[in-house]
Amino acid sequence: MPLIPEPVKTWSPSDCSVIVNGYRLSGFVDGSFVTVERMSDRATMKEGVDGVVTRSLNPSKASTITIRLQQRSMSNSVLAALERAGTVFPFLFMDTVNGERIAAGQAWISKVPSLDFAKESGDREWTLQTSGADWSP
């Protein structure tokens, strides 16, 4: 029986949108430009002396979001203004082709980028946190 090859899939960063407080960010670095990670494990395990295991589910959706921008991206100014205001804002990452979506109604800047100046333009890494992000594949 011949193998049926899986159809070719396409990934393009240009199909993705990162929207913070209604503003579509741009000027991302080459490479990994958005990382979203849960702040705690979804489940933990406790094993008894007799080997019986209990699994505890953690309902937390608290997440850390890292956004990497080019040094001269205008989006740095948007994030800096939100940080100065100390405001809470909505966050949305959307891949319009593959349907991946990460949405948080309340996010905030938890860490501003370190500033590095060199002969060539550098990067700025912003860290956001959210008390609850919904992920859909």
N, C-alpha and C positions, 0 to 999 in steps of 0.2 A: 504494500500500500504506500503510495507516494506521500511525502509530507507536504502539507499545504502551508506555504509560508504566511506568516503573520503580515497584515498590511503595513506598509510604511507609515510611520507616524511623524508628525512635524511639530517641533517646538520652536517658538520664536518669542523672545522677550518683548517684541513690539506688540504682541497680542495681550500683554499684561498691563493692568492699570493699578497704580497705588494711589489711593485717594485718602487724604488726611484733612479733616474738617471741611470737606467739599472741594478741596484743591487737589488737582491731579499733579503728583510729583513727577519731575523729569530730571535728567542729568545724572543718571545712575552710573556707577563704576562698571568697568568691564569685569566680568566674573560674577560671583555671587552678590546680588544687589539687595535682596530681601530674604531674611531668615525669620521664621516664626517657630517658637518652641514653647511647649507647655512648661510651666514652672514646677509641676510636680507629676509624679507618676500617676497613670490612670488607675492602676491597681497595685496593691501591695500584698505580700504573702506572709503568713505566719504558720510555721510548722511546729506541731507538738512533738514531744519526745517519742511518741509512738508512730510518727510519720504522717499523722492526719494533718491535712493542710486546710487552712481557711484563707480565702481570698477576700480582701476588703477593697471595695470600689471607692475611688475618690471622685466626687462630683465636680471638683474644681476645674474651671476652664481658664484660670489665670494664665496668661501667656506673656512671653517676652518677644518683642519684635525688633529686629535690627535692620536698619535701612542704611545702605552705603551709597553716598553721593559723591560726585566729583567736587573738587574744591570750589569751583566757580559756578556750580549749579545754583540757580535762583531759588530752588526749593530749600536750600539751607536757610535762607532768610525767612521763609514761611515757618519752618520748624523752630527757628530761633525766636520768632515773635510768639509762637504758642508757648514756648518754654518760659519766656519772660513774663507772659501773662499768667502763667501757672494754671492754665485752663485744662479742662477735660474735653475731649473731642472724639468724634467718630473716626474709625479707621476701616478701610476696605481694600483688600487685595483681590483682584479678579483676573483670571485667565479666560478671556472671552472665547477662545477656541475650544479648550479642553474642559471648561466649566469649573475649574478649581476656584474656590472662593473662601476667603477668610474675612469675617466681619466682626467688629467690636463696636458696640455703642459708646463705650467709655474707655478711651485710651489717654495716656499722658506721657510726657517726656520724662524718663527716669534718669537719663545720663546724656549730657551734651558731648559732642566730639572733642577729642583733644585736638589742639591746633598744631600742625606741623607745616613748616615752610621750607621749601627746597628749590633747587634749580628748575625742576619740573613740577607741574601742578600735581597736587596730592589728592587724597580722599578725605571724606568726613563721614564718620560712623555715628549714627544716632540710635539710641536705645529707647524704645517705648515699652510701657507695660500696660496691661489691661486686666481688669478683674474677670473678664469673661469674653473669650473669642469663640465664635462658632466656625467650625471648619467643615467644608463640604467638598468631597472629591470631585 
